C-alpha cells in the first residue's frame, strides 16, 4: 500500500541547498509540511520562501545536541509531533589520506556520522512511543565502496549503514521505519571536482525522487542507480585479486580527480569550518 505524504510533518537537515533543497521541494509539492534545518540560516530562509507549500526554515547545527533538540522542539511547537526525519546534512574532504587535515577528519565524523546518530537518538524514542515514524538517511554509495581520496568520508558512510542496520533491528515491530539512500556521485557542490567513475553523475532530483518513493513504500536499503547494490554483492564474491581489478575500473580514483582540479578549495573551506552557533555560519 502506498502511503500518502499529504499532511505529514517532515524535518530535513542540511536543507538549504543541493539535495536537501530538492528533497524539501518534492515533499512540499506532495503536500507535506517541511521544516528545513541548516547551519546557514539565511540560505535556509531564502530556500523556504522560494519553495511551494508549507515550508519553514530553522537554524540547525547537527553537531550540537542543544541545537538539534531546539530545532526539533520548534518544529513540534509549530506543527506537532514529527512524522519523518530526513538526515541529509553531510560534508566531504577529498585527497590523499595522509594529507587530510585533522580538522577535516573530525568535521566529517561529527557531521556525517555523529550527526546522524544524534538525530536518530533524539527522534526515534518519541516515534517508537507513538508507534509510528520514519527515519530516512541520505548516505552514499561510499557506504559500500571506498574510493581512493575519500577514505574518511567512506568510513563515515560505512558507519552510518552499520549503525542504522543495528537500530533498525532494535526498532523492529515498533511501527518506526528506517531507510538508507545510497546514491553515486551527485551533481552538487559537495562533489565538485570529483569523478563519477563508471556511472553517470546523478542530479539532486534523482535522490529526492528516491526519498519520496521510500516514504511512500518503505524499504531499508536503496542504491542509486539500483544496479549498484547487486553489483557490489557480486563483486564481493570474487577472489580479492579479481575484485581489486574490477573495482579499479568501476570506482573513481578521487585522488587523481582532485589533482586535475582546483575547484574544491572554496567549498571545503566553508563546509569544513567548525562553529557552535549555526547563525554564525554564512
N, C-alpha and C positions, 0 to 999 in steps of 0.2 A: 504494500500500500504506500502510495506517495504522500508524504507529509507536506502540509501547507506551510509556507513561510509567512503568510499574512498575519500580522499582529504579534509575531514573535519578537522578543527583546534580545538583541544581539550586541555584544561588545567585540570590537575589532582592535587589537593592539597594532601599533605601527600603521595606522590607517590614513595618514595624511597624504600619502603618495604611493605610486607604484602598485604593487599587488594589493596592498591593503585598501587603497583608494578604490580600486576596481571591484574588490570584494564588497566593500560598503555600497557602491553604486548598484551592483547586481542585486544585493539583498534588499536595498531600499526600493528598487523597482518592483521586487516581488512582494512588497507590502510589509516587510519587517521594519521594526523601529531599531535604528542602528546608532550605536554610540562609538565614535571614533576616539581612541586614546593614542596620544603621540607626545614625544618629548618636545616637538616643535608645535607648541600650542597655537601659534599664529597660522601655520600652514594647515593644521587640523581644522581651524575655524574657517579658513578660506575654502577648504575642501567641502566641509559640511554645508556651507552656504551655496556651493555650486551644484551639489547633488540633489536629485529629486526626492520627494517623500519625506519621511521623518528621520532626519539625520542630525545628531548633535555632536559637538566637539568637546573634548576634555583633555586637560594636561595629564600625561602619564609617563612615568619612568618605570619600566618593568623591572629594573634592577633594585628598586626601592620598595620594600613591603608597605610602608606607610602610604606611598604614592599610589600603589596598586590598590590597596584597600580603600583609599579615598575615592579613587576612580569608580570602583565597583559600588561603593556606597552612594555616590552621586547619581549613578545610573539607576540604582534601585529606588532612590528617593524620587527620581523623575518619572519613571515608568512602572516600577515594580520589580519583582524577582527576575533575575537573568535566566533566559532560556538557553542561550548559546554563547560560549566564549570562543572566539577565533584567535588563537595565538599566532600572530603573524610577524611581530617585530623581530628583526634579525639584522646582523651586521657581518661583514666578511673582510678580512685582510688576505691578500694573495701574494705569494712569493716563496722563496726558499725557506724551509723550516728553520734553518739556523740563522736566518736574517730577520725572523719575525720579532718585532719588539714585544717585550714583556707586557706592556700596556695593551697591545692588540690582543695578545693571548687572553689576558684577564677580561677584557671587554667582551670578546666573543663568548667566553664561558658564562659571563654574567648575564648577557642578553639572550643568547641563543639557547642556552641550557637552563641556567637557573631562573631566567625569566619565565620559561615555560613551566618549570617545577613550581615556581611561586604562584603563577596563575591557577594551576590545577589545584594546589593546596587551598587556595582561597575560595574557589567556586565549587569544586566537586563535593565537599561535605554538605553544602547547602542544597545542591541539586539532589544528592542522594536522600537527604531528609525529606524533600518534596516528592521524590520518586520519579523525577524526570529532569532532562537536561542533555546537552550535547556539547562536548569539547572537541573542537577541530583545531589541529595544529598544522600550520604550513611549515613543513620541514624541507627536505631536499632529496634528490636522488643521491646526494652525498651521505644520506642515512644508510645506504647500502654499498656505495662506492667511495673511493678516496682518491680524487685526482691529485697528482703532484702539484704542489703550490697551494693546496687547500687542506693541509693535514689537520690543523686545529679546527678549522671550520667543519671538516668532515667528522672529527671527533665529537664536536658538539651535537651534530645531527645524528650520528650513531647513538649518542647518549640519549637524545630525545626519543628515538624509536625504542630503545631499550626501556627507558623509564615508562613510557606510555603503554608498552606491552605489559608490564607488571601492574600498572594502575588499572588498565582495562580488565584484567582478571580479578582484581580486588573489587571492582565495581560491577562485576557480572551479576545479573539479576536485579540490579538496583533501579533500573529504568534510566540510567545515565549512559549515553553512548560516547565512545571515544574514537576519533578518526585522525589519521595522519596522511597529509597530502605531500607527495614526494615528486616535485617536478624536476626536470632537467634545467638547463640554463635558461633563465627568463630575461627578456629584454628590459631590464630595469637598471637604475644607477648602481645597485649593489654588484651587478655583473659586468659593469663597464670595463672594457679592455680584456675580457676573458674570452675563451674559445668554447664553442658549444659541442665540439667533438663530432661524433658520428650522427648525432640527432640535430634536427633543425632547432634554431633558437625559438623558444616559446614567447608568447605575449602574456601580459598580466591577465587578460581576459580568459586565457586558457585555464589558468589557475582558479580564477573566480568562478568560472563555469563548473569546475570540479567541486568547489566548496558548496555551491548551490545544490549540485546533484547529490552530494553525500549527505547534506542536511535533509533532502527530500527522501533519500533511500540510504540509510546509514550502512556503512561498512568500515572496517578498520583501516586497511592499507589501500591507498590509491596512488599509483605511479602515473606520471605524465611525461611522455606518452605511455600508454598502457603496456607497451612491449617491454619496457624496462624491467618490470617485475619478473616475468618469465625468463627474460634473457639473463638476469643476474642469477636466478636459480639454476639455469642450465650451465652457465659458466662455472658456478660453484661446484659442479660435479666433475669438472675436468681436472686432470693432473696439474700440479702447480705450474710447471714449465709452459704447458699449453695455455693455461688460464692467463698467465702473465702476457703471452703474446697477443691473445685476443683482447685483453683489457687495454694494452698499449695502443691498439688500433682503434678501439671504441671510445676510450675515456681521454678527454683532452689533457695535455700537459700544460697546466696553467703557469708553471714557472717560465716556460718558453713564451707563452702568450703575453704575459705582462712585460717580458723583456723587450718585446716588439712594440710596446705601447707605453705612453706616458700620461694616460688619461685617468688613472685611478687616484692620483695624489689628493685631489680636492675632496673626492668622496671619502676616502679613508681618513683624512684629517678631521673631517666633520663627524663622520659616523662613529669613529672610534674614540672620540673625545669623551672624557668622563664628566658627569655632572650629577649632583644630588638633587637638583631642582629642575624639573622639566621646563619650567618657564624661562630658564636662563639659556637654553639651547636654541639658538637662532641660526 
